[in-house]
Structure formats: C-alpha cells, structure tokens
Amino acid sequence: MLSASHRYLRQAPWYGIFPGIALSLLLLGLNFLADGVRDALNPRLSTAP
C-alpha cells in the first residue's frame, strides 16, 4: 500500500500516512508481545534468586 501510494502523496498525503501508522503500530505491538513471551518463558531472566 505504501509503495502504491507513492505517486499520490502530493495530492493526498493520508494515502501514505495511515498505512504507515498502522504498520508502525502493528510492529510495536508485536515487539511488546515478543518481549512478554520471552520474559515469561525464559527462566534465566528471572530476577528472583
């Protein structure tokens, strides 16, 4: 979607802004999810002695 909207960015910048924001939020959410799964399943990262 971002590469297809490249031609129209001067007339309608939201063609590139909204998919870019959606992609950024998706990647941020997946990163937080992966960090949570890693923290939950990796016993070496435990702070308890």
PQR file of N, CA, C, O and H, with PARSE charges and radii, in Angstrom:
ATOM      1  N   MET A   1       0.824  -1.187   0.000 -0.4000 1.5000
ATOM      2  CA  MET A   1       0.000   0.000   0.000 -0.0000 2.0000
ATOM      3  C   MET A   1       0.871   1.255   0.000  0.5500 1.7000
ATOM      4  O   MET A   1       0.553   2.237  -0.671 -0.5500 1.4000
ATOM      5  N   LEU A   2       1.964   1.221   0.750 -0.4000 1.5000
ATOM      6  CA  LEU A   2       2.814   2.414   0.814 -0.0000 2.0000
ATOM      7  C   LEU A   2       3.489   2.688  -0.524  0.5500 1.7000
ATOM      8  O   LEU A   2       3.571   3.840  -0.949 -0.5500 1.4000
ATOM      9  H   LEU A   2       2.223   0.424   1.296  0.4000 1.0000
ATOM     10  N   SER A   3       3.969   1.653  -1.185 -0.4000 1.5000
ATOM     11  CA  SER A   3       4.644   1.885  -2.463 -0.0000 2.0000
ATOM     12  C   SER A   3       3.643   2.274  -3.557  0.5500 1.7000
ATOM     13  O   SER A   3       3.986   3.028  -4.468 -0.5500 1.4000
ATOM     14  H   SER A   3       3.903   0.717  -0.839  0.4000 1.0000
ATOM     15  N   ALA A   4       2.425   1.771  -3.474 -0.4000 1.5000
ATOM     16  CA  ALA A   4       1.409   2.137  -4.462 -0.0000 2.0000
ATOM     17  C   ALA A   4       0.959   3.586  -4.281  0.5500 1.7000
ATOM     18  O   ALA A   4       0.543   4.224  -5.248 -0.5500 1.4000
ATOM     19  H   ALA A   4       2.146   1.158  -2.734  0.4000 1.0000
ATOM     20  N   SER A   5       1.034   4.107  -3.077 -0.4000 1.5000
ATOM     21  CA  SER A   5       0.584   5.477  -2.831 -0.0000 2.0000
ATOM     22  C   SER A   5       1.669   6.510  -3.112  0.5500 1.7000
ATOM     23  O   SER A   5       1.428   7.709  -2.975 -0.5500 1.4000
ATOM     24  H   SER A   5       1.372   3.589  -2.291  0.4000 1.0000
ATOM     25  N   HIS A   6       2.830   6.073  -3.493 -0.4000 1.5000
ATOM     26  CA  HIS A   6       3.951   6.990  -3.719 -0.0000 2.0000
ATOM     27  C   HIS A   6       3.615   8.059  -4.756  0.5500 1.7000
ATOM     28  O   HIS A   6       4.037   9.207  -4.620 -0.5500 1.4000
ATOM     29  H   HIS A   6       3.026   5.099  -3.604  0.4000 1.0000
ATOM     30  N   ARG A   7       2.868   7.696  -5.775 -0.4000 1.5000
ATOM     31  CA  ARG A   7       2.521   8.654  -6.839 -0.0000 2.0000
ATOM     32  C   ARG A   7       1.546   9.720  -6.371  0.5500 1.7000
ATOM     33  O   ARG A   7       1.499  10.806  -6.948 -0.5500 1.4000
ATOM     34  H   ARG A   7       2.525   6.763  -5.885  0.4000 1.0000
ATOM     35  N   TYR A   8       0.770   9.433  -5.343 -0.4000 1.5000
ATOM     36  CA  TYR A   8      -0.305  10.330  -4.931 -0.0000 2.0000
ATOM     37  C   TYR A   8      -0.007  11.114  -3.657  0.5500 1.7000
ATOM     38  O   TYR A   8      -0.896  11.785  -3.134 -0.5500 1.4000
ATOM     39  H   TYR A   8       0.808   8.551  -4.874  0.4000 1.0000
ATOM     40  N   LEU A   9       1.195  11.047  -3.155 -0.4000 1.5000
ATOM     41  CA  LEU A   9       1.497  11.662  -1.859 -0.0000 2.0000
ATOM     42  C   LEU A   9       1.367  13.184  -1.870  0.5500 1.7000
ATOM     43  O   LEU A   9       1.041  13.773  -0.840 -0.5500 1.4000
ATOM     44  H   LEU A   9       1.917  10.502  -3.580  0.4000 1.0000
ATOM     45  N   ARG A  10       1.608  13.819  -2.982 -0.4000 1.5000
ATOM     46  CA  ARG A  10       1.478  15.280  -3.023 -0.0000 2.0000
ATOM     47  C   ARG A  10       0.010  15.716  -2.982  0.5500 1.7000
ATOM     48  O   ARG A  10      -0.313  16.736  -2.374 -0.5500 1.4000
ATOM     49  H   ARG A  10       1.873  13.341  -3.819  0.4000 1.0000
ATOM     50  N   GLN A  11      -0.876  14.955  -3.620 -0.4000 1.5000
ATOM     51  CA  GLN A  11      -2.288  15.337  -3.635 -0.0000 2.0000
ATOM     52  C   GLN A  11      -3.033  14.862  -2.385  0.5500 1.7000
ATOM     53  O   GLN A  11      -3.920  15.554  -1.887 -0.5500 1.4000
ATOM     54  H   GLN A  11      -0.614  14.126  -4.113  0.4000 1.0000
ATOM     55  N   ALA A  12      -2.674  13.696  -1.890 -0.4000 1.5000
ATOM     56  CA  ALA A  12      -3.376  13.117  -0.735 -0.0000 2.0000
ATOM     57  C   ALA A  12      -2.369  12.414   0.166  0.5500 1.7000
ATOM     58  O   ALA A  12      -2.147  11.212   0.020 -0.5500 1.4000
ATOM     59  H   ALA A  12      -1.953  13.134  -2.295  0.4000 1.0000
ATOM     60  N   PRO A  13      -1.760  13.137   1.085 -0.5600 1.5000
ATOM     61  CA  PRO A  13      -0.706  12.535   1.909  0.2800 2.0000
ATOM     62  C   PRO A  13      -1.208  11.438   2.846  0.5500 1.7000
ATOM     63  O   PRO A  13      -0.412  10.620   3.307 -0.5500 1.4000
ATOM     64  N   TRP A  14      -2.503  11.403   3.137 -0.4000 1.5000
ATOM     65  CA  TRP A  14      -3.019  10.369   4.038 -0.0000 2.0000
ATOM     66  C   TRP A  14      -2.948   8.985   3.406  0.5500 1.7000
ATOM     67  O   TRP A  14      -3.047   7.987   4.120 -0.5500 1.4000
ATOM     68  H   TRP A  14      -3.149  12.067   2.763  0.4000 1.0000
ATOM     69  N   TYR A  15      -2.777   8.894   2.075 -0.4000 1.5000
ATOM     70  CA  TYR A  15      -2.605   7.583   1.440 -0.0000 2.0000
ATOM     71  C   TYR A  15      -1.347   6.889   1.943  0.5500 1.7000
ATOM     72  O   TYR A  15      -1.287   5.660   1.968 -0.5500 1.4000
ATOM     73  H   TYR A  15      -2.696   9.704   1.495  0.4000 1.0000
ATOM     74  N   GLY A  16      -0.366   7.642   2.334 -0.4000 1.5000
ATOM     75  CA  GLY A  16       0.847   7.050   2.867 -0.0000 2.0000
ATOM     76  C   GLY A  16       0.930   7.113   4.378  0.5500 1.7000
ATOM     77  O   GLY A  16       1.595   6.285   5.001 -0.5500 1.4000
ATOM     78  H   GLY A  16      -0.414   8.641   2.314  0.4000 1.0000
ATOM     79  N   ILE A  17       0.255   8.095   4.975 -0.4000 1.5000
ATOM     80  CA  ILE A  17       0.366   8.278   6.426 -0.0000 2.0000
ATOM     81  C   ILE A  17      -0.386   7.190   7.184  0.5500 1.7000
ATOM     82  O   ILE A  17       0.172   6.602   8.110 -0.5500 1.4000
ATOM     83  H   ILE A  17      -0.285   8.767   4.469  0.4000 1.0000
ATOM     84  N   PHE A  18      -1.625   6.908   6.821 -0.4000 1.5000
ATOM     85  CA  PHE A  18      -2.411   5.936   7.576 -0.0000 2.0000
ATOM     86  C   PHE A  18      -1.856   4.509   7.481  0.5500 1.7000
ATOM     87  O   PHE A  18      -1.774   3.835   8.508 -0.5500 1.4000
ATOM     88  H   PHE A  18      -2.078   7.386   6.068  0.4000 1.0000
ATOM     89  N   PRO A  19      -1.474   4.021   6.304 -0.5600 1.5000
ATOM     90  CA  PRO A  19      -0.853   2.685   6.287  0.2800 2.0000
ATOM     91  C   PRO A  19       0.474   2.652   7.036  0.5500 1.7000
ATOM     92  O   PRO A  19       0.818   1.635   7.639 -0.5500 1.4000
ATOM     93  N   GLY A  20       1.217   3.744   7.002 -0.4000 1.5000
ATOM     94  CA  GLY A  20       2.477   3.798   7.735 -0.0000 2.0000
ATOM     95  C   GLY A  20       2.263   3.751   9.238  0.5500 1.7000
ATOM     96  O   GLY A  20       3.003   3.075   9.953 -0.5500 1.4000
ATOM     97  H   GLY A  20       0.937   4.570   6.512  0.4000 1.0000
ATOM     98  N   ILE A  21       1.255   4.467   9.719 -0.4000 1.5000
ATOM     99  CA  ILE A  21       0.928   4.435  11.149 -0.0000 2.0000
ATOM    100  C   ILE A  21       0.440   3.044  11.545  0.5500 1.7000
ATOM    101  O   ILE A  21       0.825   2.527  12.594 -0.5500 1.4000
ATOM    102  H   ILE A  21       0.654   5.016   9.138  0.4000 1.0000
ATOM    103  N   ALA A  22      -0.397   2.444  10.719 -0.4000 1.5000
ATOM    104  CA  ALA A  22      -0.901   1.103  11.023 -0.0000 2.0000
ATOM    105  C   ALA A  22       0.239   0.089  11.075  0.5500 1.7000
ATOM    106  O   ALA A  22       0.274  -0.767  11.959 -0.5500 1.4000
ATOM    107  H   ALA A  22      -0.710   2.864   9.867  0.4000 1.0000
ATOM    108  N   LEU A  23       1.155   0.186  10.145 -0.4000 1.5000
ATOM    109  CA  LEU A  23       2.298  -0.724  10.128 -0.0000 2.0000
ATOM    110  C   LEU A  23       3.185  -0.508  11.343  0.5500 1.7000
ATOM    111  O   LEU A  23       3.667  -1.473  11.937 -0.5500 1.4000
ATOM    112  H   LEU A  23       1.127   0.881   9.427  0.4000 1.0000
ATOM    113  N   SER A  24       3.404   0.734  11.717 -0.4000 1.5000
ATOM    114  CA  SER A  24       4.224   1.034  12.898 -0.0000 2.0000
ATOM    115  C   SER A  24       3.574   0.497  14.168  0.5500 1.7000
ATOM    116  O   SER A  24       4.259  -0.082  15.011 -0.5500 1.4000
ATOM    117  H   SER A  24       3.012   1.518  11.235  0.4000 1.0000
ATOM    118  N   LEU A  25       2.268   0.679  14.317 -0.4000 1.5000
ATOM    119  CA  LEU A  25       1.574   0.171  15.497 -0.0000 2.0000
ATOM    120  C   LEU A  25       1.580  -1.354  15.540  0.5500 1.7000
ATOM    121  O   LEU A  25       1.718  -1.945  16.611 -0.5500 1.4000
ATOM    122  H   LEU A  25       1.712   1.149  13.632  0.4000 1.0000
ATOM    123  N   LEU A  26       1.432  -1.982  14.399 -0.4000 1.5000
ATOM    124  CA  LEU A  26       1.483  -3.441  14.338 -0.0000 2.0000
ATOM    125  C   LEU A  26       2.849  -3.958  14.776  0.5500 1.7000
ATOM    126  O   LEU A  26       2.932  -4.896  15.568 -0.5500 1.4000
ATOM    127  H   LEU A  26       1.319  -1.502  13.529  0.4000 1.0000
ATOM    128  N   LEU A  27       3.903  -3.363  14.273 -0.4000 1.5000
ATOM    129  CA  LEU A  27       5.249  -3.809  14.630 -0.0000 2.0000
ATOM    130  C   LEU A  27       5.572  -3.516  16.091  0.5500 1.7000
ATOM    131  O   LEU A  27       6.240  -4.315  16.748 -0.5500 1.4000
ATOM    132  H   LEU A  27       3.836  -2.600  13.629  0.4000 1.0000
ATOM    133  N   LEU A  28       5.111  -2.393  16.599 -0.4000 1.5000
ATOM    134  CA  LEU A  28       5.322  -2.085  18.005 -0.0000 2.0000
ATOM    135  C   LEU A  28       4.582  -3.090  18.895  0.5500 1.7000
ATOM    136  O   LEU A  28       5.133  -3.559  19.891 -0.5500 1.4000
ATOM    137  H   LEU A  28       4.569  -1.745  16.065  0.4000 1.0000
ATOM    138  N   GLY A  29       3.362  -3.414  18.545 -0.4000 1.5000
ATOM    139  CA  GLY A  29       2.593  -4.399  19.304 -0.0000 2.0000
ATOM    140  C   GLY A  29       3.225  -5.777  19.265  0.5500 1.7000
ATOM    141  O   GLY A  29       3.280  -6.463  20.285 -0.5500 1.4000
ATOM    142  H   GLY A  29       2.914  -3.034  17.735  0.4000 1.0000
ATOM    143  N   LEU A  30       3.700  -6.188  18.103 -0.4000 1.5000
ATOM    144  CA  LEU A  30       4.362  -7.489  18.003 -0.0000 2.0000
ATOM    145  C   LEU A  30       5.657  -7.516  18.798  0.5500 1.7000
ATOM    146  O   LEU A  30       6.012  -8.544  19.374 -0.5500 1.4000
ATOM    147  H   LEU A  30       3.655  -5.631  17.275  0.4000 1.0000
ATOM    148  N   ASN A  31       6.360  -6.401  18.833 -0.4000 1.5000
ATOM    149  CA  ASN A  31       7.586  -6.319  19.610 -0.0000 2.0000
ATOM    150  C   ASN A  31       7.289  -6.466  21.098  0.5500 1.7000
ATOM    151  O   ASN A  31       7.989  -7.199  21.796 -0.5500 1.4000
ATOM    152  H   ASN A  31       6.071  -5.565  18.365  0.4000 1.0000
ATOM    153  N   PHE A  32       6.257  -5.779  21.593 -0.4000 1.5000
ATOM    154  CA  PHE A  32       5.875  -5.911  23.001 -0.0000 2.0000
ATOM    155  C   PHE A  32       5.410  -7.333  23.316  0.5500 1.7000
ATOM    156  O   PHE A  32       5.725  -7.868  24.380 -0.5500 1.4000
ATOM    157  H   PHE A  32       5.688  -5.183  21.026  0.4000 1.0000
ATOM    158  N   LEU A  33       4.673  -7.937  22.410 -0.4000 1.5000
ATOM    159  CA  LEU A  33       4.217  -9.304  22.607 -0.0000 2.0000
ATOM    160  C   LEU A  33       5.400 -10.267  22.673  0.5500 1.7000
ATOM    161  O   LEU A  33       5.442 -11.140  23.541 -0.5500 1.4000
ATOM    162  H   LEU A  33       4.417  -7.503  21.546  0.4000 1.0000
ATOM    163  N   ALA A  34       6.346 -10.117  21.776 -0.4000 1.5000
ATOM    164  CA  ALA A  34       7.525 -10.985  21.777 -0.0000 2.0000
ATOM    165  C   ALA A  34       8.351 -10.790  23.040  0.5500 1.7000
ATOM    166  O   ALA A  34       8.873 -11.764  23.583 -0.5500 1.4000
ATOM    167  H   ALA A  34       6.312  -9.408  21.071  0.4000 1.0000
ATOM    168  N   ASP A  35       8.481  -9.566  23.517 -0.4000 1.5000
ATOM    169  CA  ASP A  35       9.202  -9.319  24.769 -0.0000 2.0000
ATOM    170  C   ASP A  35       8.491  -9.982  25.943  0.5500 1.7000
ATOM    171  O   ASP A  35       9.143 -10.562  26.811 -0.5500 1.4000
ATOM    172  H   ASP A  35       8.057  -8.776  23.076  0.4000 1.0000
ATOM    173  N   GLY A  36       7.183  -9.904  25.980 -0.4000 1.5000
ATOM    174  CA  GLY A  36       6.425 -10.531  27.056 -0.0000 2.0000
ATOM    175  C   GLY A  36       6.544 -12.039  27.041  0.5500 1.7000
ATOM    176  O   GLY A  36       6.692 -12.661  28.093 -0.5500 1.4000
ATOM    177  H   GLY A  36       6.654  -9.432  25.275  0.4000 1.0000
ATOM    178  N   VAL A  37       6.480 -12.636  25.861 -0.4000 1.5000
ATOM    179  CA  VAL A  37       6.628 -14.086  25.744 -0.0000 2.0000
ATOM    180  C   VAL A  37       8.036 -14.501  26.149  0.5500 1.7000
ATOM    181  O   VAL A  37       8.209 -15.506  26.840 -0.5500 1.4000
ATOM    182  H   VAL A  37       6.359 -12.131  25.006  0.4000 1.0000
ATOM    183  N   ARG A  38       9.036 -13.747  25.731 -0.4000 1.5000
ATOM    184  CA  ARG A  38      10.413 -14.062  26.115 -0.0000 2.0000
ATOM    185  C   ARG A  38      10.597 -13.976  27.617  0.5500 1.7000
ATOM    186  O   ARG A  38      11.220 -14.854  28.214 -0.5500 1.4000
ATOM    187  H   ARG A  38       8.896 -12.931  25.170  0.4000 1.0000
ATOM    188  N   ASP A  39      10.069 -12.936  28.235 -0.4000 1.5000
ATOM    189  CA  ASP A  39      10.189 -12.784  29.685 -0.0000 2.0000
ATOM    190  C   ASP A  39       9.451 -13.898  30.427  0.5500 1.7000
ATOM    191  O   ASP A  39       9.920 -14.361  31.467 -0.5500 1.4000
ATOM    192  H   ASP A  39       9.563 -12.223  27.750  0.4000 1.0000
ATOM    193  N   ALA A  40       8.318 -14.326  29.913 -0.4000 1.5000
ATOM    194  CA  ALA A  40       7.529 -15.360  30.586 -0.0000 2.0000
ATOM    195  C   ALA A  40       8.157 -16.744  30.442  0.5500 1.7000
ATOM    196  O   ALA A  40       8.037 -17.569  31.348 -0.5500 1.4000
ATOM    197  H   ALA A  40       7.936 -13.950  29.068  0.4000 1.0000
ATOM    198  N   LEU A  41       8.813 -17.007  29.338 -0.4000 1.5000
ATOM    199  CA  LEU A  41       9.299 -18.359  29.074 -0.0000 2.0000
ATOM    200  C   LEU A  41      10.786 -18.564  29.315  0.5500 1.7000
ATOM    201  O   LEU A  41      11.256 -19.701  29.278 -0.5500 1.4000
ATOM    202  H   LEU A  41       8.911 -16.337  28.602  0.4000 1.0000
ATOM    203  N   ASN A  42      11.534 -17.507  29.558 -0.4000 1.5000
ATOM    204  CA  ASN A  42      12.985 -17.645  29.747 -0.0000 2.0000
ATOM    205  C   ASN A  42      13.295 -17.584  31.244  0.5500 1.7000
ATOM    206  O   ASN A  42      13.229 -16.514  31.848 -0.5500 1.4000
ATOM    207  H   ASN A  42      11.152 -16.584  29.588  0.4000 1.0000
ATOM    208  N   PRO A  43      13.630 -18.725  31.838 -0.5600 1.5000
ATOM    209  CA  PRO A  43      13.887 -18.727  33.291  0.2800 2.0000
ATOM    210  C   PRO A  43      15.180 -18.009  33.677  0.5500 1.7000
ATOM    211  O   PRO A  43      15.327 -17.623  34.836 -0.5500 1.4000
ATOM    212  N   ARG A  44      16.093 -17.819  32.781 -0.4000 1.5000
ATOM    213  CA  ARG A  44      17.363 -17.152  33.096 -0.0000 2.0000
ATOM    214  C   ARG A  44      17.188 -15.659  33.341  0.5500 1.7000
ATOM    215  O   ARG A  44      18.030 -15.043  33.995 -0.5500 1.4000
ATOM    216  H   ARG A  44      15.974 -18.132  31.839  0.4000 1.0000
ATOM    217  N   LEU A  45      16.122 -15.071  32.836 -0.4000 1.5000
ATOM    218  CA  LEU A  45      15.896 -13.642  33.027 -0.0000 2.0000
ATOM    219  C   LEU A  45      15.174 -13.337  34.329  0.5500 1.7000
ATOM    220  O   LEU A  45      14.912 -12.174  34.634 -0.5500 1.4000
ATOM    221  H   LEU A  45      15.438 -15.571  32.305  0.4000 1.0000
ATOM    222  N   SER A  46      14.858 -14.345  35.082 -0.4000 1.5000
ATOM    223  CA  SER A  46      14.134 -14.163  36.344 -0.0000 2.0000
ATOM    224  C   SER A  46      14.977 -13.354  37.319  0.5500 1.7000
ATOM    225  O   SER A  46      16.183 -13.576  37.426 -0.5500 1.4000
ATOM    226  H   SER A  46      15.071 -15.290  34.834  0.4000 1.0000
ATOM    227  N   THR A  47      14.348 -12.410  38.039 -0.4000 1.5000
ATOM    228  CA  THR A  47      15.073 -11.564  38.995 -0.0000 2.0000
ATOM    229  C   THR A  47      15.117 -12.182  40.376  0.5500 1.7000
ATOM    230  O   THR A  47      15.889 -11.735  41.225 -0.5500 1.4000
ATOM    231  H   THR A  47      13.368 -12.230  37.953  0.4000 1.0000
ATOM    232  N   ALA A  48      14.295 -13.216  40.626 -0.4000 1.5000
ATOM    233  CA  ALA A  48      14.286 -13.873  41.936 -0.0000 2.0000
ATOM    234  C   ALA A  48      15.525 -14.752  42.083  0.5500 1.7000
ATOM    235  O   ALA A  48      15.906 -15.436  41.133 -0.5500 1.4000
ATOM    236  H   ALA A  48      13.668 -13.579  39.937  0.4000 1.0000
ATOM    237  N   PRO A  49      16.171 -14.746  43.272 -0.5600 1.5000
ATOM    238  CA  PRO A  49      17.379 -15.582  43.464  0.2800 2.0000
ATOM    239  C   PRO A  49      17.084 -17.035  43.600  0.5500 1.7000
ATOM    240  O   PRO A  49      18.002 -17.839  43.764 -0.5500 1.4000
TER
END
